[in-house]
Each structure stands twice: as structure tokens, then as C-alpha cells.
């Protein structure tokens, strides 16, 4: 078994949709990024790539690649899943923590889990998504952006 940790953070930017875990969240700002800014998927990709010793998301999907401008991060997630399969690995489980003072995310977590499980080809019971605040401390507490931590367990494909 292999364990990986991923982290991603983006600042808020007006005029962009807020997308987390493949779900568009009603909010007045989105996340600034070269792609769609889905920090949940970016952290998950980094965790999986790290566990597989395949580098990080920036190695595979650089922000200097114009073809990736505003790309749906679910496409990137499916590409990472292809890399895992090619390397004889599969996801055992994933645990994601979203750190955000705003917006409230609890109502959107079931849809996030469903999207992620589908793209990762695992049972939704293998995907945990949680949201927390920092009690108004730091950049997330000042409502400047969102951070995400992800931990994954990879297993050999049999």
C-alpha cells in the first residue's frame, strides 16, 4: 500500500464560478487559477501522484500549457486515474478536508463525493469530504480563499 498527501490553495477571484469536487457552488466569487480552480481535485491529484511517486500535478499539467486554460479539473482527475492504472495501482480510499470560512459547503458534499467516486472508479463510501473553518484566522479565515488537504491510500491492482 502507498499513502499520499496533497495540498492546494487558491485565492478568491470575482467573475469566476466556484467549483469544488466537480460541483459548481453558488457564490459571488470563484478561485483564481489557470484551470477551473477546483482545489479539491487538485489536492486529490497531488496526493495520488505523490503516493505513486509520479511527481505532482504541475509536472503533468503545467500552467504554462495554453491547452489547459480553464480546463475542467475532472478531466485532469481522470487522466491521473489512467496513470495509476498504467502503474498497476488503484485507489483504496481518499479523505479530503476543505478549509473555507465561506461559503457553507455541507449541502454540497454528497454531490462532491458522488462526482469524485465516479471519476475515481470507487464506491462513494471510499471517499470522505469534510469542510471546516479556521475560526476567522489566516487567509481562509479572512475570506481571501480556500485551502484543501487530501490523503489517499493506493493499493496494487489485482
C-alpha positions in Angstrom: 0.0 0.0 0.0 1.1 3.6 -0.6 -0.1 6.7 1.1 0.0 10.2 -0.4 -0.8 13.7 0.9 -1.9 16.6 -1.3 -2.5 20.3 -0.6 -3.8 23.1 -2.7 -4.9 26.7 -2.1 -6.3 29.4 -4.3 -7.4 32.9 -3.7 -10.9 34.1 -4.5 -11.5 36.0 -7.7 -14.7 37.8 -8.7 -16.2 36.8 -12.0 -15.3 33.1 -11.9 -17.5 30.2 -10.9 -16.7 28.4 -7.6 -16.1 24.7 -8.4 -15.1 22.2 -5.7 -15.1 18.5 -6.1 -16.6 18.9 -9.6 -19.6 20.8 -8.2 -20.5 24.4 -9.0 -21.2 26.1 -5.7 -23.4 29.2 -5.7 -21.1 32.0 -4.5 -20.1 35.5 -5.6 -16.5 34.6 -6.3 -14.6 31.6 -7.7 -11.0 30.5 -7.3 -8.2 32.1 -9.3 -6.3 29.5 -11.4 -5.1 28.6 -14.9 -7.7 25.7 -14.9 -11.2 25.9 -13.4 -9.6 26.2 -9.9 -11.1 23.1 -8.4 -8.8 22.9 -5.3 -10.4 19.7 -4.1 -9.5 17.8 -7.3 -6.0 19.4 -7.4 -5.2 18.3 -3.9 -6.5 14.8 -4.7 -4.4 14.6 -7.8 -1.3 15.6 -5.9 -2.0 13.1 -3.2 -2.4 10.3 -5.8 0.6 11.3 -7.8 2.7 11.6 -4.7 1.7 8.2 -3.4 2.5 6.7 -6.8 5.9 8.6 -6.9 4.8 10.2 -10.2 5.7 13.8 -9.4 3.0 16.4 -8.9 0.1 18.0 -10.7 2.3 20.8 -12.0 4.6 18.3 -13.7 1.8 16.6 -15.6 -0.5 19.7 -16.2 1.7 22.8 -16.2 0.1 26.3 -16.0 2.3 27.2 -19.0 0.2 24.9 -21.2 -2.3 27.0 -23.1 -4.4 23.9 -23.8 -5.2 23.6 -20.1 -6.6 27.1 -19.8 -9.9 26.9 -17.9 -9.9 23.0 -18.2 -12.4 21.1 -16.2 -10.3 19.6 -13.4 -12.4 16.4 -13.6 -10.6 15.7 -16.9 -7.3 16.0 -15.0 -8.5 13.7 -12.3 -9.5 11.1 -14.9 -6.0 11.4 -16.5 -4.4 10.8 -13.1 -6.5 7.7 -12.7 -5.2 6.5 -16.1 -1.7 7.0 -14.9 -2.4 5.0 -11.7 -3.9 2.1 -13.8 -0.8 2.2 -16.1 1.3 1.8 -13.0 -0.7 -1.1 -11.5 -2.4 1.0 -8.8 -5.9 1.7 -7.7 -7.5 3.9 -5.0 -8.3 2.3 -1.7 -9.8 5.4 -0.1 -9.4 9.1 0.0 -10.0 11.7 2.7 -10.4 15.4 1.8 -10.6 18.4 4.1 -11.7 21.7 2.7 -10.7 24.8 4.7 -13.0 27.6 4.0 -14.7 30.3 6.1 -17.1 30.9 3.3 -19.3 29.7 1.6 -21.0 27.0 3.7 -20.3 23.7 1.9 -22.2 20.9 3.9 -25.1 20.7 1.5 -22.7 20.2 -1.5 -20.6 17.4 0.0 -22.8 14.5 -1.1 -22.6 15.7 -4.8 -18.8 16.1 -4.5 -18.4 12.6 -3.1 -20.5 11.2 -6.0 -18.6 13.1 -8.7 -15.2 12.1 -7.2 -16.2 8.4 -6.7 -17.4 8.2 -10.3 -14.3 9.8 -11.7 -12.0 7.7 -9.5 -14.0 4.5 -10.1 -14.5 3.7 -6.5 -17.6 3.2 -4.2 -18.7 6.6 -2.7 -18.1 5.0 0.7 -14.4 5.2 -0.1 -14.4 9.0 -0.5 -14.6 11.3 2.5 -15.1 15.0 2.1 -15.2 17.3 5.1 -15.3 21.1 5.4 -14.1 23.2 8.3 -13.2 26.8 9.0 -10.2 28.4 10.8 -12.4 30.4 13.1 -11.5 33.6 11.1 -7.7 33.0 11.4 -5.4 33.2 8.4 -6.1 33.8 4.7 -9.1 31.4 4.7 -10.5 33.0 7.9 -10.2 36.4 6.3 -12.3 35.0 3.4 -9.4 35.5 0.9 -9.5 32.0 -0.5 -9.8 28.3 0.1 -7.3 25.6 1.0 -7.7 21.8 0.7 -5.8 18.8 2.2 -6.2 15.3 0.7 -4.9 12.0 1.8 -5.2 8.8 -0.3 -4.4 5.2 0.1 -3.3 3.4 -3.1 -3.3 -0.4 -3.5 -1.9 -2.7 -6.1 -4.4 -3.6 -8.8 -5.1 -7.3 -8.8 
